Amino acid sequence: HPLSYCACKHFLFYLFFLITQKYIINQEDKVNSDIENAQLKVANAEAANQLLRQQIHPHMLFNSLNTIKSLYNRNTADADEYLAYLSDFLRASILNNNIKVIPLDDELKLCEAYLAMQKIRFGEALTWFISVSNSGTLEKSFIPSFSIQPLVENAIKHNELTEKYPLH
């Protein structure tokens, strides 16, 4: 009987060891699967963001060139100012093109340059105010680059922007 008791004890230890090993391997597979899914979601979001950027820039550039042409016919000083903002905006666009996330402060500066160009175009029909409750948030918070400008562009595109119906 001592031999069979010993064999039974070894069998139970071996069984416990196999079950524990299988559990650890399953947990590791689950963690690896979760990591892979998260990486795929990030890659998908980055691809969508890049596609959006590629669609926005040519559209925005085309509209800007038409605006400059129109401004030079009306007011060359405004056209020059618009061109300076456009130059700054395009420079920032090129510099940030491959950067996936940027500080909120930098994104807001880019957005304000875009809004300044539109202010020249629409005058008093466009006003804006940007408020961030905690100034430390600007440098410490990061967002996808060019994530605010398309929202502003859509607000301008889908509103009337006249002195009677201004956009605030």
Secondary structure as UniProt FT lines:
FT   HELIX           2..74
FT   HELIX           76..95
FT   TURN            96..98
FT   STRAND          101..103
FT   HELIX           104..122
FT   HELIX           123..125
FT   HELIX           135..140
FT   STRAND          142..144
FT   TURN            145..146
FT   HELIX           149..157
//
